[in-house]
Amino acid sequence: MESLLDFLDDIPWWGWILVFLLLVAIRDIFFQKAHTISHNFPIVGHLRYWLESIGPEMRQYFVANNREELPFNRIERSWIYASAKKENNYEGFGTDRDIYAHQHVFVKNAMIAYQLPEGHPNTKDPCFLPCAKVIGGYNKRKKPYRPASIINVSAMSFGSLSAAAVESLNKGVEKCGAYHNTGEGGLSPYHKKGGDVIFHFGTGYFGVRTRDGNFSMEKMKILVDENPCIKAVEIKLSQGAKPGKGGVLPGAKITHELAEIRGVEVGKDVISPPTHKAFSNIPELLELIENIAEETGLPVGIKGAVGKLEQWEELANLMKKSGKGPDFITIDGGEGGTGAAPPSFADHVSLPWTYGFTSVYKIFKDMGLTDRIVFIGSGKLGFPAKAAMAFAMGADCINVAREAMMSIGCIQAQVCHTNRCPSGVATQSKWLQKGINVPLKSDRLAQYFKTFRKEFMEITHAAGYEHPCQFKMNDIQVNVDDDYLSSGLEAVYGYQKDEVTFSSMQELYDCSYLGGKPN
Ligand SMILES: Cc1cc2nc3c(=O)[nH]c(=O)nc-3n(C[C@H](O)[C@H](O)[C@H](O)COP(=O)(O)O)c2cc1C
């Protein structure tokens, strides 16, 4: 025994490495059957898998140029990080974009910019930028709501995001007067930290679910009665990243707490069905909207990604005939994000935001219905110039999901579906989310929204307007192609946006339905 120990003791450190490599080689050749490369090239085959796994990070940090990456390139991410930290978010030496490139967008500035009169609300607060329309105003809901911020947090559930992330977002929206959409996982304790909330549900009806997985109006009423932070209800028809596919929450993310909030089993994938049980056609959807609005007193809207237009036309026709309908419509672009989706869906199903939004807006415009609806856009719109384009097309508010995540620390690792999010934002791992400092991150979200609103107001003033709702299609020009050079959006998309009723920022400031105030 002693001689064996002596022998082992005499093996130098590099000898141990050789023994280890020999064992790996034996395993690769004789015992593992899953990987051909490891079998055919023992030991070195592992290098390939390892290099492949760190490839995205290597490309992100060292290889990709500033404007190359998707979904968000380095310049976009850096702008959000700097804005959220209230650091210098300017660019030196001029643009690095090819401004003659196809589809490049220009905001047309006025010869003399809009000048703020004395005592204007924006002289006191340059970040004050509420929605020009009141949600639920036209349909005379009992509790109409005017979002106090035109930029808000889009649907992302507790489950796809960590408790610390949801809490940071909620406290953040409270600090800047925005609202927080719950996403389809129900209203968690982390959504109740002071911010205005839009309660969102999908086909899983989490939080308002009967035992057999149907929608419960009784639970909806109780939820709204007990939670005055809920300012509106959103029915999810689809989202841009996976329309027609129910939500997927991987089992790895289903903790005991989450299982309790949602009424599901620990550790098992939660797959919401692709379609709703509470309605199966447009008249039934309209009836559900009216019933929820009637029972809760809240404005009710729908969220959808756009593909075929027939059912949107049917909805508009029915609204025209009945005088009823959703108080708001959120249009999500095909470029939208998700916690988890098959690439074939994320890449190909549903239209990008500009195509989808313009198609739907035109339908409601042709029917004379746009003043009845607050149009909300989502799909990489969390940048002031992009928002100007969205407003010129007819959007009244924008929702941001991934941009909000980045403001609280997301590094675009694109592993939300694995429960291994390194920034602690999209994971249920207690260890990973411990790194999130909630008071600091909530300040960051609030600061990103404030900086966004301030810059958006500055662009609006440069275009000669007091509020972005005054943007018209032809205030934005887009490079079309070599023959036609560039063109106003009216010619490109074939419509002019309806005028939004707006008298002054002061009137919005004095509005009794203005949100963002303590409940
Ligand atoms: C982690 C994550 C979770 C999401 N969860 C939902 C959801 O529960 N319901 C929904 O309608 N959309 C969901 N979305 C989509 C977003 O609400 C939003 O519509 C989309 O990401 C486009 O906005 P963005 O480009 O600003 O990210 C989710 C997106 C992300 C990134």
The ligand as a MOL file (V3000), in Angstrom:
LIG
                    3D

  0  0  0     0  0            999 V3000
M  V30 BEGIN CTAB
M  V30 COUNTS 31 33 0 0 0
M  V30 BEGIN ATOM
M  V30 1 C -38.5060 37.5170 -21.6410 0
M  V30 2 C -39.7220 37.9340 -22.4140 0
M  V30 3 C -40.9850 37.5110 -22.0030 0
M  V30 4 C -42.1250 37.8830 -22.7240 0
M  V30 5 N -43.3710 37.4980 -22.2790 0
M  V30 6 C -44.4790 37.8720 -22.9530 0
M  V30 7 C -45.7810 37.5340 -22.4850 0
M  V30 8 O -45.9540 36.9350 -21.4270 0
M  V30 9 N -46.8480 37.9350 -23.2240 0
M  V30 10 C -46.7020 38.6570 -24.3830 0
M  V30 11 O -47.6960 39.0140 -25.0040 0
M  V30 12 N -45.4760 39.0290 -24.8170 0
M  V30 13 C -44.3750 38.6530 -24.1450 0
M  V30 14 N -43.1410 39.0620 -24.5850 0
M  V30 15 C -43.0500 39.9450 -25.7670 0
M  V30 16 C -42.9010 41.4100 -25.3380 0
M  V30 17 O -43.9530 41.8190 -24.4940 0
M  V30 18 C -42.8470 42.3700 -26.5410 0
M  V30 19 O -44.0860 42.3600 -27.1930 0
M  V30 20 C -41.7680 42.0350 -27.5540 0
M  V30 21 O -40.5880 41.5890 -26.9540 0
M  V30 22 C -41.4180 43.2690 -28.4060 0
M  V30 23 O -40.8600 44.2930 -27.6300 0
M  V30 24 P -39.2730 44.6020 -27.5740 0
M  V30 25 O -38.7980 44.6080 -28.9830 0
M  V30 26 O -39.2110 45.9250 -26.9150 0
M  V30 27 O -38.6500 43.4980 -26.7990 0
M  V30 28 C -41.9940 38.6840 -23.8850 0
M  V30 29 C -40.7210 39.1060 -24.2900 0
M  V30 30 C -39.5960 38.7530 -23.5800 0
M  V30 31 C -38.2480 39.2340 -24.0330 0
M  V30 END ATOM
M  V30 BEGIN BOND
M  V30 1 1 1 2
M  V30 2 1 2 3
M  V30 3 2 2 30
M  V30 4 2 3 4
M  V30 5 1 4 5
M  V30 6 1 4 28
M  V30 7 2 5 6
M  V30 8 1 6 7
M  V30 9 1 6 13
M  V30 10 2 7 8
M  V30 11 1 7 9
M  V30 12 1 9 10
M  V30 13 2 10 11
M  V30 14 1 10 12
M  V30 15 2 12 13
M  V30 16 1 13 14
M  V30 17 1 14 15
M  V30 18 1 14 28
M  V30 19 1 15 16
M  V30 20 1 16 17
M  V30 21 1 16 18
M  V30 22 1 18 19
M  V30 23 1 18 20
M  V30 24 1 20 21
M  V30 25 1 20 22
M  V30 26 1 22 23
M  V30 27 1 23 24
M  V30 28 2 24 25
M  V30 29 1 24 26
M  V30 30 1 24 27
M  V30 31 2 28 29
M  V30 32 1 29 30
M  V30 33 1 30 31
M  V30 END BOND
M  V30 END CTAB
M  END
